Amino acid sequence: ASVLDKVSKGACPLCQQWYMVAYILAENKLASFKVITVPDSNPPRILREKSSSGLFPVVIGVTGETLDGASVEGLVADESCELEQFFQMFKCPLLKMDSSEQIVALNIFLDLNTTFNRFLSTGSDRRLNEIMSNLNNHLKENETKFMIGDELTYVDCVLLPRLQHVRVAGSVWLGSICDNVDSPVRASSAHSG
């Protein structure tokens, strides 16, 4: 949950990523989810009891099954690999994490967080500009709205929350880092308009 009011959605890129993945499943009528925001300083008892890692986000299967008939009841996913496995159970083509297209696109920005944090602490922008330029080039070459097509896929769920942090933190702390480099959203708008 937000650190400001302890209720609204917070700014955690991982939580945002998995929320987007869940939304894609729901949009494709493969699953339905209830998102409950909780303050990490005082999570509800059920989360404390079910989550072994104590990390967020946590997915707890209440009822339902995958298209293959596998029950999700009682499943708890609270670590990255468990979350990936949980969402892969639904076999949504848009969320196929190990497709060659997804891997190529992920590798373009794999170290965006580390690079941006280094930029904030050192001011060295060479690698950050390189990543942003590679993102722009990828979108321009593919002429797609998102990283591998015109529909939101897993790689976009990973990229967009991180890119939002770069945009917001860059403009707040360093004065519009993204003004001279198109974001994938801005670059894609040029292709679709």
N, C-alpha and C positions, 0 to 999 in steps of 0.2 A: 504494500500500500504506500501511498504518498507519505513522505516524511513530514509534510506540512500538516495535513489534516488526518492522517492515519486511516482514511477511508477510501478516497478516490484512487484510481490506478496510479501507480508510481512510475518512475523513470528507469527502471531496470531493463536494459536491453535484452537480457535473457528472458525475462518474463514477457516482454513485448514480442519477442521472437516466437515463443511457444503459444502465446495468445493468437498470433497471426496464423500459425499452423493449425490450431484448433478451429479458427474461423474458416479456413479453407475446407476442412473436413465438414463443418456444419453447412457451409455454403453448397457443398456437393452432396448434401444429405447422407453422409456416411456416418455421422455421429452428432450428438448434441452435447453441449457442455454448459455448465454453470460456472462462471468465474466469480470467485469470492476473493476480494482483496483483504489482506490481513497485514497488520504491522508486524514486521519480523521481530520486534522486541517483545511482543506478547501474542504469539499465535494461539488460536483456539486449541483446546485440549485434543480434539481429534487429530489435528496436524502434529502436535507434539507426540502423540501416541503412535501414529502411523508412519511418520517420516523418520527414517533412520539417520539421514544426513543432516537434518536441521536446516537445509538450504531451500531456497525458493527458486523457481516455482515448484509446486507439488501437484501431481495429478493423482486423483484417487478415483478408481472405477467404482461406480455405485451399482448401475444396472446396465444391461445391454451386451451386445456381442458384435464381432466384426462380421464382414460379409462371408468369411469362411466358417462362421459359427463359433469362433473362440470367444468365450466369456471374458468380459473386462471387469466383472464384479470382483471387488476385493483387491484389484491390482493397484499397486502404489508405485509411482515413478517420481523420484526426487533427485536423481543425479542425471547428468547430461546423457550418458549412454542409455539409461533406463527410459528417459523421456523420448529419445530417438527410437528405441525399440517399441515403446508404447504406440507412438504415432505411426510407425511403419506397419503395425498390425492391421491397419485399415486399408492398406494397399492402394492409396490414392496416387494415381500417376503423377499429379502435380507435386507430390511430396516425396518422390523417389529420390532419396538422398545420395545414392551411389551411382546414378546415371553419369555417363561421361560428360554430358553437357553441364550438369550440376557441379561436378568436380572441377571442370575447367573454369566455370564462372566463380566458384568459391575461391579458387587459387588466385584470382585477380586481386582480391581484397583480404586475403586470409589474415594478414598482420595489420589491418587497419587500426584496431584498438591500440595495440602496442606502439605503432608508429605515431598515432595521434597523441598518446600520452607522452611519448618522447619529445614530440614537437612542443607540447605544452610546457615541459620542463626545461628543454634546451633551446627552443626556438629554431631548431634545424628543420626546414620544411622540404628538403630535397625529396626524401622518400614519400612523404605525404602527397606532394604534388605529383609524383610518379604514379602512386596508386590512383589518385583522382583522375589523372590523365588516362590511365589504363581503363578505368571504368567508362569514361566518356568514349574512348576509342572503341571499346567492346560494344557499347550501345549503338554507336554510329555505324559500325560495320554490320551489325546484325539487323539494324533498322527495326528494332522491337521496342515495345513499350516498357518491358521489364528485361531482366538479365538474359533469359533464354526464350522468351516468347512474349505474347501479348496478354498472357494470364500470369497472375501471381503464382510463383512456385516456391519451393523450399529455400532456394538460394536468396530470393528476394526477402523472405522472412528473416533471414540471417543478416542481410545487408541493410535493409531500411532502418531498423532501430539504431544501428551503429552509425549510419550516415546522419541520422537526425541528431545524434549526440555530437558528432563532428560539427554539424551546422550550428547548433545552439551554443555549444561551449566555445566554438571558434568565434562566433559573433559576440558573445558575452565577455569572454576573457581576452580575446586578442583582436577584436575589431574586424569582423567579417572575413574570415579566412576563405569562405566559399564564394565570395563575390567575383573572384577572377577565375574560378574553376566551376564549370557547370556540374550540378549534381545529376545523378542518373534521372531523377524526376524531371529536372529542367531540360536535360538533353533529350529525353524521350518525348517531351512536349513539342520540341522542335520537329521531331519525326512525324508525330501524329497530327500536327496542325497544318 
